[in-house]
Amino acid sequence: MSVIQLLKQTDNFTNNEKRLADYILKNLDTISNLTITDLSEATYTSHSAVIRLAKKLNFAGYKDFKNALIKASLAKIEQKVPIDNNFPFNDSSSDKEITELLANLTKNTITETVLQLDTKILSKICDCLLKSDKILIYGQGDSQITGRSFQNKLVKLDKIAILAEEYREEAWNTTNLTPNDCALFISYGGQMKHYHKIMGYLRSQNIPIILLTGNPNSNLLNFSTYTLITDNQETEFAKIAPFSSQIGFEFLLNSIYACMFKRHFKQNIKILQKRQKIIQEGILSDNI
């Protein structure tokens, strides 16, 4: 999760920490010039209060905290055109303007997702998927379509991936898993109540659970073994289409696949070339 998103999650903040978070978010563009003394004086807090907030957000101290804020500030500056993720265009937008708006929406979504991407977790997910005998992919609606695309990529790595909820067989598919397999859940809102039951069962069987979501407060995080969070500025229903959420998920899944492929890059390239030759020139070729 990005430092900006962390600062917005104030449920367990003290009053001083809420005041610090509010000030930082409102003055992000000048954070590079603020010393710890400047920040504490501006918010009527102390040096120790600033450091406690930094550590609560998993930073070693103010220096690391400030560096993350500067990085987030620069990323915001690069997003020159503010876009409404839910209604990126209106009835007066020309076709040309729509293409430009969607291009900026894509860029903004990926930038925000990268800012909060924990590459250590990404690496663990890649290792988990590679060593799994079977991969069960859970996702409904647009998320299932995105999951199907990932399933198709995994074929090129000789990984057996199954869409858990296809043909309404999620219960049977779930009970077929063993600790040598893993389950991948794709849920932007992270509010699927029946997933609690499924995840609870999987945890009881020591089956690794990977969760991709746009909700950093989802209860599903309590069940998952590994979690990646995408840009979460899109609402669940009040929107033209799930542009941003699916862009974020596709970026995460493409990153996972690419990192998996890279683990045995030369070997995978040879296998691809061998199979492409069979398909294009061998017995499976349309020319024969």
Secondary structure, DSSP 8 states (H G I E B T S, - for coil): --HHHHHH--TT--HHHHHHHHHHHHTGGGGGG--HHHHHHHTT--HHHHHHHHHHTT-SSHHHHHHHHHHHHHHHHH--S---SS----TT--HHHHHHHHHHHHHHHHHHHHHT--HHHHHHHHHHHHH-SEEEEE--THHHHHHHHHHHHHGGGT-EEEETTGGG-HHHHHHT--TTSEEEEEESS---HHHHHHHHHHHHTT--EEEEES-TT-GGGGT-SEEEE----S-SSSSS--HHHHHHHHHHHHHHHHHHHHHTHHHHHHHHHHHHHHHHHSTT-TT-
